[in-house]
Amino acid sequence: MSAANKRPLSPFMIGPYYKPQMTSVLSITHRATGAGLVVGTLLLVYWLAAAAVGPKAYEHAQAVLGSMLGQLFLFLWTWALFYHLANGIRHLFWDAGYGFELPDATKSGWAVVWSSIILTFLCWLIAAP
């Protein structure tokens, strides 16, 4: 059997045959942040429901969300929200037919990454007591 016949027929996502591109990584991240936003939103609904139930339940929810782990989760949820928003705007431009060239797609991808990071830090700086 020749060396050409031993090659895989399609690239595997994990391994030496496939190098992830910016657009594929951002696409996977967009889907993951969408799922993460669902989980985080359920946590925020828990917080609101606890406020409606009474002071003891609200105090417990505040303790959970105010803990180091809770704050980290909220920070990551905020980043996921801004990432999903920025990438959604990017997709709107694509729907209009703009930004399909590889250099443009790479630039807009980096714009999504950096804008989500900057907006997350700005949000937390403004909201900090």
HUTA-V230396 format. One record per helix or strand. SS is the DSSP state (helix for helix, strand for strand). FROM is the first residue (numbers start at 1). LEN is the number of residues. If there is no record, write none. Layout:
BEGIN
ss:SS from:FROM len:LEN
ss:SS from:FROM len:LEN
END
This chain:
BEGIN
ss:helix from:3 len:4
ss:helix from:22 len:32
ss:helix from:55 len:12
ss:helix from:68 len:28
ss:helix from:102 len:26
END
